Amino acid sequence: MGQKITIEPVTRIEGHAKITLDLDDDGQVAGAKFHVVEFRGFEKFVEGRHFSEMPTITSRICGICPVSHHLAAAKAGDALVGATPPRPATLLRRLMHKGQLIQSHALSFFHLSSPDLLIGWDADPAKRNIFGLVAERPEVAKRGIALRRFGQEIIQAVGGRKIHPEVCVPGGMSRRLSTADRDRLRAGIDEALDHAAFGLGLVKQYFEEHRREVESFAVFPSKYLSLVTPDGGLEVYDGLLRIVDENGTPLEKEWDPADYLGLIGEVTEDWSYLKFPFYRPDGYPDGSYRVGPLARLNVAEEVPTPRAAEEWETWRGLASGRPVGGSMYYHWARLIEIIFSLERAAELLDDEDITGSDLIATTDRVQDQGVGVIEAPRGTLIHHYWANPDGSVAKANLIVATGHNNYAMNRAILDVARQYVDGTNVQEGMLNRVEAAIRCYDPCLSCSTHAIGEMPLVVHLRGPDGTLLQTVRRGTKR
């Protein structure tokens, strides 16, 4: 019988997970699974809370991307009360969201993934981290830290704190931006753009010097999902859902996000707490797709800021205008999105309404349900709340970016394991490459683990000699 290799924990990601590799009789990889082993039941314990509390409660799902949940919950609240936030409030929400994208993408590339590229896949794990980067490439580390700090400063200026802001409310915002904060942030844009361009240069250099590796690392065709503007442009705060196939042909071009249930289905597997979303017309797993920076740049027909647009055109040329399928290209896409976010932040800060005081639209009604959809750093984020007449939450459904990418992450580790892992002579660097396939997707596992009904569970009872004595199963696919 074949053996099993377990990688636990998966390092340099947010949250807890493990990977299992099944080997055949010759010691070669026959199968792979990415197990999300933590469970957090936000969907269940928010029931009974007033919908106006949801932006504050759900931002606690994660300390890395709290702004995304804060905004998605607020947008769902807007829908529940049937209110359109005043323009200054929308500008502030968009600005805070740009800060979220900047800080999260900077963390992902500079802190979590660049050690593999700049220190080496096979380097000592004690050095292959942000501390090793500080020691060996201090300029890279300093720029990455400064860029992330600037994103957090945007969040703090708008939201009052860097983590878990509490300023978004159904119908708008509860806090205005001061003129002093506006001017300070605007003065920091050029330096932050320089840091982002530096990071993008590192990616391009590595990809050029390791072209063969990059072009074979977890490369596979898939569908891609993201929000777009009505004209098909890159959009991260609002817009329409679009899904394209592996050739870039739209399968759904202008889908109303409020009707996401008609587009997306979900199933569970008995070896992970993380759901598997899929495109309903194609079923599971054929309808699986990818989200996040790679997907957004593959789905978009244009990027509406000058420097990011120029970089996007270069990026699209990598696959002659078709979707770029390599998992490592997530890193390249992230740096382009940082530039886009900084350029957009500059535009927002130059808008005179950004310091306006007209911040909340009020109504005296509560509708029975509301949906809020936003592009979090890791991809499309959906919050859906059903409300009782008194405004308490009757039911909640969250589909988080990492969940959309679940099938793709499992496919990625299988491809990389088959390429690099020799079960007869296992080396640490081989297993690090498998972990790095997950890091390409920058999963946020605290965000992602929510159940559909009864959670599936499998318990294996083994004797002292390892013999399987009994298997108990609970839950089924849905």
C-alpha positions in Angstrom: 0.0 0.0 0.0 1.1 3.6 -0.6 2.1 5.9 2.1 0.9 9.4 3.1 2.9 12.6 3.6 1.4 15.2 5.9 2.4 18.9 5.9 1.1 20.4 9.1 0.8 23.3 9.7 0.9 25.0 6.3 3.2 28.0 7.1 3.1 31.7 6.1 -0.6 31.8 5.6 -3.4 33.3 7.7 -5.1 30.6 9.7 -4.6 26.9 10.2 -4.5 24.1 7.6 -2.7 21.0 6.6 -1.9 19.2 3.4 -1.9 15.5 2.8 -0.1 13.8 -0.1 -1.0 10.2 -1.0 1.8 8.2 -2.5 1.4 5.2 -4.8 3.4 2.0 -4.4 6.3 3.5 -6.2 6.5 6.5 -3.9 5.1 9.0 -6.4 2.3 11.4 -5.6 -1.1 10.0 -6.5 -3.4 12.5 -4.7 -3.4 15.6 -2.6 -5.8 17.4 -0.3 -5.8 20.8 1.3 -7.5 20.4 4.7 -8.9 23.5 6.4 -8.9 22.3 10.0 -10.3 25.3 11.9 -14.0 26.2 12.2 -15.6 29.5 13.1 -19.3 29.7 13.0 -20.1 33.4 12.4 -23.0 32.6 10.2 -24.8 30.9 13.0 -24.0 33.0 16.1 -25.0 36.3 14.4 -28.6 35.0 14.3 -30.7 37.2 16.5 -28.4 40.2 16.4 -29.7 43.4 14.9 -28.5 43.8 11.3 -27.0 47.2 12.2 -24.4 45.4 14.3 -23.2 43.3 11.5 -20.5 45.6 10.2 -18.9 45.6 13.6 -19.4 41.9 14.4 -18.2 40.5 11.1 -15.1 42.7 10.9 -13.9 40.5 13.8 -13.8 37.5 11.5 -10.3 38.5 10.6 -7.5 40.9 11.7 -5.9 40.9 8.2 -8.9 41.9 6.1 -11.5 43.3 8.6 -12.2 46.3 6.3 -13.6 44.0 3.6 -16.1 42.3 6.0 -16.9 45.7 7.4 -17.8 47.1 4.0 -19.6 44.0 2.7 -21.8 44.0 5.8 -22.5 47.7 5.5 -23.5 47.2 1.9 -25.8 44.4 2.9 -27.2 46.8 5.5 -27.7 49.5 2.8 -29.8 47.0 0.9 -31.8 46.0 3.9 -32.8 49.6 4.6 -33.1 50.5 0.9 -30.7 53.5 1.3 -28.0 54.8 -1.0 -25.1 56.4 1.0 -24.4 60.0 0.3 -21.4 60.6 -2.1 -18.9 61.6 0.6 -19.7 58.4 2.5 -19.2 56.3 -0.6 -15.9 58.0 -1.3 -14.7 57.3 2.2 -15.7 53.7 2.0 -13.8 53.4 -1.3 -10.7 55.0 0.2 -10.7 52.8 3.2 -11.1 49.8 0.9 -8.0 50.9 -1.1 -6.1 51.0 2.1 -7.2 47.4 2.8 -6.0 46.2 -0.6 -2.6 48.0 -0.3 -1.8 46.6 3.2 -3.0 43.1 2.5 -1.3 42.7 -0.8 1.9 44.1 0.6 1.7 41.7 3.5 1.1 38.8 1.1 4.0 39.5 -1.2 6.7 41.0 0.9 6.2 39.2 4.2 4.8 35.8 3.2 5.9 34.9 -0.3 9.0 36.9 -1.2 11.2 34.8 1.1 10.7 31.8 -1.2 11.7 33.9 -4.3 14.5 36.0 -2.8 16.0 33.7 -0.2 15.4 30.4 -1.9 13.0 27.5 -2.0 15.5 25.2 -0.4 16.9 27.7 2.1 16.9 26.9 5.9 13.3 27.5 7.1 14.8 29.5 10.0 16.0 32.1 7.5 13.3 31.7 4.9 10.9 34.3 6.4 10.5 38.0 7.0 13.3 38.0 9.6 15.7 36.4 7.1 14.6 38.9 4.5 15.5 41.7 6.9 18.9 40.2 7.4 19.7 39.4 3.7 17.7 41.9 1.7 17.0 44.8 4.2 15.9 47.2 1.4 13.2 44.8 0.3 11.9 44.3 3.8 11.9 48.0 4.6 10.0 48.9 1.5 7.5 46.1 2.1 6.9 47.2 5.7 6.6 50.9 4.7 4.1 50.0 2.0 1.9 48.0 4.3 2.1 50.7 6.9 0.8 53.3 4.5 -2.2 51.1 3.7 -2.9 50.8 7.4 -2.6 54.6 7.8 -5.3 55.0 5.2 -7.5 52.6 7.2 -6.8 54.4 10.4 -7.5 57.9 9.0 -10.8 56.8 7.6 -11.9 54.2 10.2 -10.3 55.5 13.4 -8.2 52.4 13.9 -5.9 50.2 11.8 -7.7 47.0 12.7 -11.5 46.4 13.1 -12.8 49.8 12.2 -16.4 50.7 13.3 -17.3 53.6 11.0 -19.5 51.9 8.4 -23.2 51.9 9.2 -26.3 51.0 7.0 -26.8 54.0 4.8 -23.3 55.5 5.1 -20.5 56.4 7.5 -20.3 57.7 11.1 -17.0 59.5 10.8 -15.7 62.1 8.4 -12.1 62.5 7.2 -10.2 65.5 8.5 -8.4 67.9 6.2 -5.1 67.2 8.0 -5.5 63.5 7.4 -6.4 64.0 3.8 -3.3 66.2 3.2 -1.0 63.8 5.0 -2.2 60.8 3.1 -2.1 62.6 -0.2 1.5 63.6 0.4 2.5 59.9 1.0 1.1 58.5 -2.3 4.2 59.1 -4.5 6.5 57.3 -2.0 4.1 54.4 -1.7 3.9 54.1 -5.5 7.7 54.0 -5.6 7.7 51.1 -3.1 5.0 49.2 -5.2 7.0 49.7 -8.4 10.1 48.4 -6.7 8.2 45.3 -5.6 6.8 44.8 -9.1 10.3 45.0 -10.5 11.4 42.2 -8.2 8.6 40.0 -9.5 9.3 40.7 -13.1 13.0 40.0 -12.6 12.4 36.7 -10.8 9.9 35.6 -13.4 12.3 36.5 -16.2 15.2 34.6 -14.6 13.0 31.6 -13.7 10.6 31.6 -16.7 10.6 27.8 -17.0 9.7 27.3 -13.4 7.0 30.0 -13.3 5.4 28.7 -16.5 5.0 25.2 -15.1 4.1 25.9 -11.5 0.5 25.0 -10.9 -0.6 26.1 -14.3 -4.1 24.9 -15.3 -7.1 26.3 -17.1 -10.1 27.5 -15.1 -13.0 29.9 -15.0 -12.6 33.3 -13.4 -15.1 35.4 -11.4 -15.0 39.0 -10.3 -16.9 42.3 -10.1 -16.5 44.7 -13.1 -17.9 48.1 -14.0 -20.8 48.2 -16.4 -18.1 48.8 -19.1 -16.1 45.8 -18.0 -13.4 47.7 -16.2 -11.5 46.7 -13.1 -13.7 47.4 -10.0 -13.3 46.4 -6.4 -16.0 48.2 -4.4 -19.2 47.9 -6.6 -20.3 46.7 -10.0 -21.6 43.6 -11.7 -20.5 39.9 -11.4 -18.8 38.5 -14.5 -17.5 35.0 -15.0 -15.3 34.0 -18.0 -14.0 30.7 -19.2 -10.4 29.6 -19.7 -10.3 31.5 -23.1 -11.7 34.7 -21.6 -15.1 34.3 -23.1 -17.8 35.6 -20.8 -20.2 32.9 -19.5 -22.1 35.6 -17.5 -21.3 39.1 -18.4 -23.5 41.4 -16.3 -24.9 39.4 -13.4 -26.7 41.3 -10.6 -24.7 40.5 -7.4 -27.9 40.5 -5.3 -28.9 37.4 -7.3 -25.6 35.5 -6.6 -27.5 32.4 -5.5 -28.7 31.9 -9.1 -25.0 31.9 -10.2 -23.1 30.1 -7.5 -23.7 26.8 -5.7 -21.7 25.2 -2.9 -20.9 21.7 -1.8 -19.0 20.3 1.2 -16.4 17.6 1.3 -15.9 15.4 4.4 -12.2 16.3 4.7 -12.4 20.0 5.1 -14.4 22.7 6.9 -14.1 24.9 3.8 -16.9 24.9 1.3 -16.5 24.4 -2.5 -18.4 27.1 -4.5 -19.1 26.4 -8.2 -20.7 28.0 -11.2 -24.2 26.4 -11.2 -24.8 25.7 -14.9 -21.6 23.6 -15.1 -22.1 21.8 -11.7 -19.3 20.7 -9.3 -16.4 20.3 -9.9 -16.6 21.3 -13.6 -18.0 24.7 -12.6 -15.1 25.5 -10.2 -13.4 28.9 -10.8 -10.8 31.2 -9.4 -11.1 34.7 -7.8 -8.7 37.3 -6.5 -6.0 39.4 -8.3 -5.4 36.9 -11.0 -9.1 36.6 -11.7 -9.8 40.3 -11.6 -7.0 41.1 -14.2 -8.2 38.2 -16.4 -11.9 39.2 -16.3 -11.4 43.0 -16.7 -11.5 44.6 -20.2 -9.7 47.7 -19.0 -7.9 49.1 -16.0 -8.9 52.7 -15.4 -5.7 54.3 -13.9 -2.7 55.1 -16.1 0.3 53.4 -14.5 -1.7 50.3 -13.5 -3.2 50.2 -17.0 0.3 50.2 -18.6 1.4 47.3 -16.3 -1.9 45.4 -17.0 -1.2 45.6 -20.8 2.2 44.1 -20.2 0.7 41.4 -18.0 -2.0 40.5 -20.5 0.7 40.1 -23.2 2.1 37.2 -21.3 -0.8 35.0 -22.6 -1.5 37.1 -25.8 -4.6 38.5 -24.3 -6.1 35.3 -23.0 -6.4 34.6 -19.3 -3.1 34.0 -17.5 -3.3 30.6 -15.9 -0.2 30.2 -13.8 -0.7 30.3 -10.0 2.5 32.2 -9.4 1.2 35.1 -11.5 -1.0 35.9 -8.5 2.0 37.7 -7.1 2.5 39.8 -10.2 -1.2 40.7 -10.3 -1.1 41.8 -6.6 1.6 44.3 -7.3 -0.4 45.8 -10.2 -3.4 46.0 -7.9 -1.4 47.9 -5.3 -0.5 50.5 -8.0 -4.1 50.7 -9.1 -5.3 51.2 -5.5 -2.7 53.9 -4.9 -3.7 55.8 -8.0 -7.4 55.5 -7.1 -6.6 56.6 -3.6 -4.9 59.7 -5.0 -8.0 60.5 -7.1 -10.3 60.0 -4.1 -8.1 62.3 -1.9 -8.2 65.0 -4.6 -12.0 64.9 -4.6 -13.3 67.8 -2.5 -16.2 65.7 -1.2 -13.8 63.3 0.6 -13.9 65.6 3.6 -17.7 66.2 3.3 -20.0 66.0 6.3 -23.1 64.5 4.5 -22.5 60.9 5.5 -25.7 59.0 6.3 -28.9 58.4 4.4 -31.7 57.3 6.8 -34.9 55.4 6.1 -37.7 54.0 8.4 -38.0 50.6 6.7 -36.4 47.2 6.9 -36.6 44.8 4.0 -36.6 41.1 4.4 -33.1 40.6 3.0 -30.0 42.3 1.8 -26.8 41.3 -0.1 -23.5 43.1 0.0 -20.7 42.1 -2.5 -17.2 43.5 -2.6 -13.8 42.5 -4.0 -11.7 41.7 -0.9 -7.9 41.4 -1.5 -8.3 37.7 -2.0 -11.4 37.9 -4.2 -15.1 38.2 -4.3 -16.7 38.5 -0.8 -20.5 38.0 -0.4 -22.5 38.8 2.7 -26.2 37.9 2.6 -28.6 38.6 5.6 -32.2 37.7 6.0 -34.0 40.0 8.6 -37.0 39.6 10.8 -39.5 42.5 11.0 -37.8 43.8 14.1 -34.4 44.0 12.3 -32.9 40.9 13.9 -30.9 38.6 11.7 -32.9 35.5 10.9 -30.2 33.9 8.7 -26.8 34.8 7.3 -24.8 33.4 4.5 -21.2 34.3 3.8 -19.2 33.2 0.7 -15.6 34.3 1.3 -12.8 34.7 -1.3 -10.8 31.8 0.0 -13.8 29.5 -0.4 -14.1 30.4 -4.1 -10.5 29.3 -4.6 -10.8 26.1 -2.6 -10.9 23.7 -5.6 -8.2 25.6 -7.3 -5.9 25.4 -4.3 -6.4 21.6 -4.2 -5.6 21.4 -7.9 -2.5 23.6 -7.4 -1.0 21.4 -4.7 -1.6 18.3 -6.6 0.1 19.7 -9.7 3.1 21.0 -7.7 3.5 17.8 -5.6 3.5 15.7 -8.8 6.1 17.9 -10.3 8.5 18.3 -7.3 7.9 15.6 -4.6 9.7 12.3 -4.7 8.3 10.1 -2.0 11.4 7.9 -2.0 13.6 10.9 -1.1 11.6 13.6 0.5 13.4 16.9 1.0 12.1 19.9 2.9 12.4 22.2 -0.2 10.0 19.9 -2.1 7.3 20.3 0.6 7.9 24.0 0.8 7.0 24.3 -2.9 3.8 22.5 -2.2 3.0 25.0 0.6 4.0 27.9 -1.8 1.3 26.8 -4.2 -1.2 27.6 -1.4 0.6 30.9 -0.6 0.0 32.0 -4.2 -3.7 32.2 -3.4 -3.0 34.0 -0.1 -5.8 32.2 1.7 -7.4 33.7 4.8 -8.7 30.7 6.7 -10.2 32.6 9.6 -12.5 34.2 7.0 -13.4 31.2 5.1 -14.8 28.5 7.3 -18.5 28.6 7.6 -20.9 25.6 7.5 -23.9 24.7 5.4 -26.2 23.0 7.9 -24.6 20.1 9.6 -20.8 20.1 9.2 -19.4 16.9 7.7 -17.1 14.9 10.0 -15.1 11.7 9.6 -13.5 9.9 12.6 -11.1 7.0 12.0 -10.6 4.6 15.0 -7.3 2.7 14.7 -5.7 0.0 16.8 -2.2 0.1 18.4 -0.7 -1.3 15.2 -2.4 1.2 13.0 -5.2 -1.1 11.7 -8.4 0.7 10.9 -11.1 -0.6 13.2 -14.0 1.7 12.5 -15.0 4.8 10.5 -17.8 7.1 11.7 -19.2 9.6 9.2 -21.5 12.6 9.7 -22.8 14.9 7.0 -23.0 14.6 3.3 -22.4 16.7 0.2 -24.9 19.4 -0.6 
